[in-house]
Amino acid sequence: MRIMFFIGTVELLLSVIGFLYYRYNLPFGRSAAFSLAYLLLTLNSIFSRPISPFLPHFLVKISAWLDGIWLAFGYYTLIFALIHFIIWLCTKIFSLQLPTAKIACAFLACSLLLVAWGSYRAFHPVVRTEKIFTEKLPQGSSYRMVLVTDIHLGRILGRSYAENLTQRINQLQPDIVLLAGDLLDEKIAYVLEENSLAPLSQIQTRQGIFMAFGNHDYIDTPALWQSMVEKQNITVLRDQSLIVDEKIKITGLNDFSRNRSIESLLQLSGDNKKYYSILIDHQPRKMLAASRAGYDLYVAGHTHTGQLFPNHYITKRMYPLDFGRNEFGPLTAITSGGYGFWGPPVRTEAAPELVLIELVGK
């Protein structure tokens, strides 16, 4: 409830700022039609989540789409309004005259174009390939692993989205699939309504699918959610380890939102030297501790690389590695920008991705 209230408050503030900006700077911003459209879209954003349990499924999806698009549009309107304010200050300081209406119109067009492009991009994932060589595996042996994070099944992303994901993963012919959290977005009820998890049971691997929980996976009855996930032939690891093919050790941690300490990471590291040791940790925060504990590969997600430009500049400062690959001593760390999205169905930062990790013995 507190999350709904916070999001609703943010969306209301963005809507009010946008309305006042366009009303003041654009002639059509003072029309009755513009005011009515702004009011209806604002009301949908504020009440979309609270009323969703009482709506038919098709209306839930329409409302969620409009809510997400409106949030992204409001975000870019705020950015351009701030830029416009800086321009206005400069005109006052240097006694300049600038066409305010034309500037506002250009910024409106930029906001619309960014949202449209980001909406297209959100549904056109790429495959990023990372090759890792290790002496812990026999020379010439290899494993193909697919890292997927932040799928966010829920109001917007449902069964057809999971079907497309399954098809893309199978095309990569993985030996192992690593799910680094946030398979769920909000409520389990939305997943049940479309049976959105079912397609994931058709993922074909030689050694299995292994998942660590993300912060969103705890939102709605985590024990039930884990049971539902495991029925799709997915092994959930919550502060647990297992051995795959007698060569690879896979450890999954509970999310940082549930356990900020490194105690579990250390307790599960006892036999790291015997195996190629992989650590799945949803939030990319514990690379240094994992390196000291003898893990070989650390995979994470969570950041979405900011999702909306220019948020990447924030996530870069929040996490040791918000996107890409880096080495922390002997440890290789890979953070994915994620496959799905949270909130707006818009991605103007890094494209959604699957990460194909080719692990090769030497």
C-alpha positions as CSV (number, residue, x, y, z in Angstrom):
1,M,0.0,0.0,0.0
2,R,2.8,2.4,0.8
3,I,4.5,1.7,-2.5
4,M,1.2,2.4,-4.4
5,F,0.8,5.7,-2.5
6,F,4.4,6.7,-3.3
7,I,4.1,5.9,-7.0
8,G,0.7,7.6,-7.2
9,T,2.1,10.7,-5.5
10,V,5.1,10.8,-8.0
11,E,2.8,10.4,-11.0
12,L,0.4,13.1,-9.7
13,L,3.4,15.5,-9.2
14,L,4.7,14.8,-12.7
15,S,1.3,15.3,-14.2
16,V,0.7,18.6,-12.5
17,I,4.2,19.9,-13.5
18,G,3.6,18.8,-17.1
19,F,0.1,20.3,-17.2
20,L,1.3,23.7,-15.9
21,Y,4.3,23.7,-18.2
22,Y,2.3,23.1,-21.4
23,R,-0.6,25.3,-20.3
24,Y,1.7,28.2,-19.7
25,N,3.9,27.8,-22.8
26,L,1.7,26.4,-25.5
27,P,-1.5,27.9,-27.0
28,F,-3.3,24.6,-27.2
29,G,-2.3,23.8,-23.6
30,R,-5.1,26.1,-22.5
31,S,-7.8,24.3,-24.5
32,A,-10.6,22.3,-22.8
33,A,-9.7,19.2,-24.8
34,F,-6.1,19.3,-23.7
35,S,-7.1,19.8,-20.0
36,L,-9.6,16.9,-20.2
37,A,-7.1,14.5,-21.8
38,Y,-4.5,15.4,-19.2
39,L,-7.0,14.9,-16.4
40,L,-8.1,11.5,-17.6
41,L,-4.6,10.2,-18.1
42,T,-3.6,11.5,-14.7
43,L,-6.5,9.9,-13.0
44,N,-5.7,6.6,-14.7
45,S,-2.1,6.8,-13.5
46,I,-3.1,7.5,-9.9
47,F,-5.7,4.8,-9.7
48,S,-4.4,2.2,-12.2
49,R,-2.8,-0.1,-9.5
50,P,-5.5,0.2,-6.8
51,I,-8.4,-0.6,-9.2
52,S,-6.7,-3.3,-11.2
53,P,-8.0,-6.2,-9.0
54,F,-11.5,-5.1,-9.8
55,L,-11.2,-4.8,-13.6
56,P,-11.4,-7.4,-16.4
57,H,-8.0,-8.5,-17.6
58,F,-8.1,-6.7,-20.9
59,L,-8.8,-3.4,-19.1
60,V,-6.0,-4.1,-16.6
61,K,-3.6,-4.3,-19.5
62,I,-4.9,-1.2,-21.2
63,S,-4.7,0.8,-18.0
64,A,-1.2,-0.5,-17.2
65,W,0.1,0.4,-20.6
66,L,-1.4,3.9,-20.4
67,D,0.0,4.3,-16.9
68,G,3.5,3.3,-17.9
69,I,3.6,5.4,-21.1
70,W,2.2,8.4,-19.2
71,L,4.9,8.0,-16.5
72,A,7.7,8.0,-19.1
73,F,6.2,11.0,-20.8
74,G,5.9,12.9,-17.5
75,Y,9.5,12.1,-16.7
76,Y,10.8,13.5,-19.9
77,T,8.4,16.5,-19.7
78,L,10.0,17.3,-16.3
79,I,13.5,17.1,-17.7
80,F,12.7,19.4,-20.6
81,A,10.8,21.7,-18.4
82,L,13.9,22.1,-16.2
83,I,16.0,22.7,-19.3
84,H,13.5,25.3,-20.5
85,F,13.6,27.0,-17.1
86,I,17.4,27.2,-17.3
87,I,17.1,28.7,-20.8
88,W,14.6,31.2,-19.4
89,L,17.0,32.3,-16.6
90,C,19.7,32.8,-19.2
91,T,17.4,35.1,-21.3
92,K,16.7,37.2,-18.2
93,I,20.4,37.4,-17.3
94,F,21.5,38.3,-20.8
95,S,18.4,40.2,-21.9
96,L,17.6,37.9,-24.8
97,Q,14.3,37.2,-26.5
98,L,13.5,33.5,-27.4
99,P,10.4,31.9,-28.9
100,T,9.1,30.2,-25.8
101,A,6.2,28.5,-27.6
102,K,8.5,27.0,-30.2
103,I,10.9,25.8,-27.6
104,A,8.1,24.1,-25.6
105,C,6.7,22.6,-28.8
106,A,10.1,21.2,-29.7
107,F,10.5,19.7,-26.2
108,L,7.0,18.2,-26.5
109,A,8.1,16.6,-29.8
110,C,11.3,15.3,-28.2
111,S,9.4,13.8,-25.3
112,L,7.0,12.0,-27.6
113,L,9.8,10.7,-29.8
114,L,11.8,9.4,-26.9
115,V,8.8,7.6,-25.5
116,A,7.9,6.1,-28.9
117,W,11.5,5.0,-29.6
118,G,11.9,3.6,-26.1
119,S,8.6,1.7,-26.4
120,Y,9.9,0.1,-29.6
121,R,13.2,-0.7,-28.1
122,A,11.7,-2.3,-24.9
123,F,10.4,-5.2,-27.1
124,H,13.5,-5.8,-29.3
125,P,16.1,-7.6,-27.1
126,V,19.6,-8.3,-28.1
127,V,22.0,-11.1,-27.3
128,R,25.3,-10.1,-25.6
129,T,28.0,-12.7,-25.7
130,E,30.7,-13.0,-23.0
131,K,33.5,-15.7,-23.3
132,I,35.3,-16.8,-20.1
133,F,38.3,-19.1,-20.0
134,T,39.1,-21.0,-16.8
135,E,41.7,-23.5,-15.6
136,K,39.1,-25.0,-13.3
137,L,37.5,-26.9,-16.2
138,P,39.2,-29.6,-18.3
139,Q,40.9,-28.2,-21.4
140,G,38.6,-28.2,-24.4
141,S,35.4,-28.6,-22.3
142,S,32.8,-25.9,-22.5
143,Y,29.4,-24.8,-21.2
144,R,26.9,-22.4,-22.8
145,M,25.1,-20.5,-20.1
146,V,22.3,-18.0,-20.7
147,L,21.9,-15.2,-18.1
148,V,18.4,-13.7,-17.9
149,T,17.3,-11.1,-15.3
150,D,14.4,-8.8,-14.5
151,I,11.7,-10.4,-16.6
152,H,8.9,-8.8,-14.6
153,L,5.8,-10.9,-15.5
154,G,2.7,-9.0,-14.4
155,R,0.1,-6.6,-15.6
156,I,1.8,-5.7,-18.9
157,L,4.1,-8.6,-19.6
158,G,2.3,-11.9,-19.8
159,R,2.1,-15.3,-21.5
160,S,3.0,-14.2,-25.0
161,Y,6.1,-12.4,-23.6
162,A,7.2,-15.6,-21.8
163,E,6.6,-17.6,-24.9
164,N,8.9,-15.3,-26.9
165,L,11.5,-15.4,-24.2
166,T,11.5,-19.2,-24.1
167,Q,11.9,-19.4,-27.9
168,R,14.9,-17.0,-27.8
169,I,16.6,-18.9,-25.0
170,N,16.1,-22.3,-26.8
171,Q,17.6,-20.8,-30.0
172,L,20.8,-20.3,-28.0
173,Q,21.0,-24.0,-27.1
174,P,22.1,-23.5,-23.5
175,D,23.6,-26.0,-21.1
176,I,22.6,-23.9,-18.1
177,V,20.2,-21.0,-17.7
178,L,20.7,-18.6,-14.8
179,L,17.8,-16.4,-13.7
180,A,19.1,-13.5,-11.6
181,G,15.8,-12.4,-10.0
182,D,12.7,-10.3,-10.5
183,L,10.8,-12.9,-12.5
184,L,7.7,-11.4,-10.9
185,D,6.7,-7.8,-11.2
186,E,3.8,-7.1,-8.8
187,K,0.9,-9.5,-8.0
188,I,0.9,-13.2,-8.5
189,A,-2.8,-12.9,-9.5
190,Y,-1.8,-11.2,-12.8
191,V,0.5,-14.1,-13.6
192,L,-2.1,-16.7,-12.7
193,E,-4.7,-15.0,-14.9
194,E,-2.7,-15.6,-18.1
195,N,-0.8,-18.6,-16.8
196,S,2.3,-16.6,-17.8
197,L,4.8,-19.0,-16.1
198,A,3.8,-22.0,-18.1
199,P,5.9,-21.3,-21.2
200,L,9.1,-21.3,-19.1
201,S,8.7,-25.0,-18.5
202,Q,9.5,-25.5,-22.2
203,I,13.0,-24.0,-21.8
204,Q,15.4,-26.7,-23.0
205,T,18.8,-27.1,-21.2
206,R,21.2,-29.9,-20.6
207,Q,21.9,-29.2,-17.0
208,G,19.0,-27.1,-15.7
209,I,17.6,-23.7,-14.9
210,F,18.7,-22.0,-11.6
211,M,17.2,-18.9,-10.1
212,A,17.9,-16.5,-7.2
213,F,15.1,-14.3,-5.9
214,G,15.1,-10.6,-6.6
215,N,13.4,-7.9,-4.5
216,H,10.2,-8.1,-6.6
217,D,10.0,-11.9,-6.1
218,Y,9.2,-11.2,-2.4
219,I,6.4,-8.7,-3.0
220,D,3.5,-11.2,-3.0
221,T,3.6,-14.4,-0.9
222,P,7.2,-15.5,-1.7
223,A,6.6,-19.1,-0.6
224,L,3.7,-19.5,-3.0
225,W,5.7,-17.8,-5.8
226,Q,8.6,-20.2,-5.2
227,S,6.3,-23.2,-5.4
228,M,4.9,-21.9,-8.7
229,V,8.3,-21.3,-10.2
230,E,9.7,-24.7,-9.2
231,K,6.7,-26.4,-10.9
232,Q,8.2,-25.1,-14.2
233,N,11.4,-27.1,-13.7
234,I,13.3,-24.1,-12.3
235,T,15.5,-24.7,-9.3
236,V,15.2,-21.7,-6.8
237,L,18.3,-21.1,-4.7
238,R,17.8,-18.9,-1.7
239,D,21.1,-18.9,0.2
240,Q,21.7,-22.4,-1.2
241,S,24.3,-24.2,-3.4
242,L,24.3,-27.2,-5.6
243,I,26.8,-29.0,-7.9
244,V,26.2,-29.4,-11.6
245,D,27.9,-32.0,-13.7
246,E,30.4,-32.5,-10.9
247,K,32.4,-29.5,-12.2
248,I,30.3,-26.4,-11.6
249,K,28.9,-25.1,-8.3
250,I,26.0,-22.7,-8.5
251,T,25.0,-20.6,-5.5
252,G,22.0,-18.3,-5.2
253,L,21.6,-15.6,-2.6
254,N,18.5,-14.1,-1.0
255,D,18.1,-10.6,-2.3
256,F,20.0,-7.7,-0.7
257,S,16.6,-6.3,0.4
258,R,16.2,-9.3,2.7
259,N,19.8,-9.9,3.7
260,R,22.4,-7.2,3.4
261,S,25.2,-9.1,5.2
262,I,27.8,-11.3,3.5
263,E,27.4,-14.1,6.0
264,S,25.5,-16.5,3.7
265,L,28.0,-15.7,0.9
266,L,30.8,-16.8,3.2
267,Q,29.1,-19.8,4.7
268,L,28.4,-21.2,1.2
269,S,32.0,-20.7,-0.1
270,G,33.6,-23.6,1.7
271,D,34.3,-25.8,-1.3
272,N,34.7,-23.1,-3.9
273,K,38.2,-24.3,-4.8
274,K,37.0,-27.7,-5.8
275,Y,34.6,-26.3,-8.5
276,Y,34.1,-23.5,-10.9
277,S,31.9,-21.5,-8.6
278,I,29.1,-19.3,-9.8
279,L,27.2,-16.8,-7.6
280,I,23.8,-15.5,-8.6
281,D,23.0,-12.3,-6.7
282,H,20.1,-10.1,-7.9
283,Q,21.6,-6.8,-6.8
284,P,25.2,-6.2,-7.9
285,R,26.6,-5.1,-4.6
286,K,28.8,-8.0,-3.2
287,M,31.5,-8.5,-5.9
288,L,34.4,-7.7,-3.7
289,A,33.2,-10.1,-0.9
290,A,32.6,-12.8,-3.5
291,S,36.0,-12.4,-5.0
292,R,37.6,-12.7,-1.5
293,A,35.5,-15.8,-0.8
294,G,36.8,-17.6,-3.9
295,Y,33.9,-17.4,-6.3
296,D,34.8,-17.4,-10.0
297,L,31.8,-15.8,-11.6
298,Y,29.3,-13.3,-10.2
299,V,26.1,-12.6,-12.2
300,A,23.5,-10.0,-11.3
301,G,20.8,-7.7,-12.7
302,H,18.4,-5.3,-11.0
303,T,19.8,-2.0,-12.3
304,H,18.0,-2.0,-15.7
305,T,20.9,0.3,-16.5
306,G,18.6,3.1,-15.3
307,Q,16.0,2.1,-18.0
308,L,15.2,5.8,-18.9
309,F,18.0,8.0,-20.1
310,P,19.9,9.7,-18.4
311,N,19.5,7.5,-15.3
312,H,22.5,5.4,-16.2
313,Y,24.6,8.2,-14.7
314,I,22.9,7.5,-11.4
315,T,23.2,3.7,-11.4
316,K,26.9,4.0,-12.3
317,R,27.4,5.6,-9.0
318,M,25.1,3.4,-7.0
319,Y,26.7,0.0,-7.9
320,P,30.3,-1.3,-8.3
321,L,29.1,-2.6,-11.8
322,D,25.7,-1.5,-13.0
323,F,26.1,-2.9,-16.5
324,G,28.6,-5.0,-18.5
325,R,31.6,-7.1,-17.4
326,N,34.5,-6.4,-15.1
327,E,37.1,-8.3,-13.2
328,F,37.4,-8.0,-9.4
329,G,40.7,-9.8,-8.7
330,P,40.2,-13.4,-9.9
331,L,36.4,-12.9,-10.1
332,T,34.6,-12.2,-13.3
333,A,31.4,-10.1,-12.7
334,I,28.6,-9.7,-15.2
335,T,25.7,-7.4,-14.6
336,S,22.8,-7.6,-17.1
337,G,20.6,-4.6,-17.9
338,G,17.7,-7.0,-17.8
339,Y,15.2,-8.5,-20.2
340,G,12.0,-6.8,-19.2
341,F,11.2,-3.5,-17.6
342,W,9.7,-2.0,-14.5
343,G,6.9,0.6,-14.7
344,P,7.0,2.2,-18.1
345,P,7.1,-0.2,-21.1
346,V,9.9,2.1,-22.3
347,R,13.7,1.6,-22.4
348,T,15.9,4.5,-23.6
349,E,19.0,3.3,-21.9
350,A,20.6,-0.1,-22.7
351,A,18.4,-2.4,-24.8
352,P,16.8,-5.5,-23.2
353,E,19.2,-8.4,-23.4
354,L,20.0,-12.0,-23.0
355,V,23.6,-12.7,-22.0
356,L,25.2,-15.7,-23.5
357,I,28.2,-16.8,-21.4
358,E,30.6,-19.2,-23.1
359,L,32.6,-20.9,-20.4
360,V,35.7,-22.7,-21.8
361,G,38.3,-24.8,-20.0
362,K,41.9,-24.2,-20.7
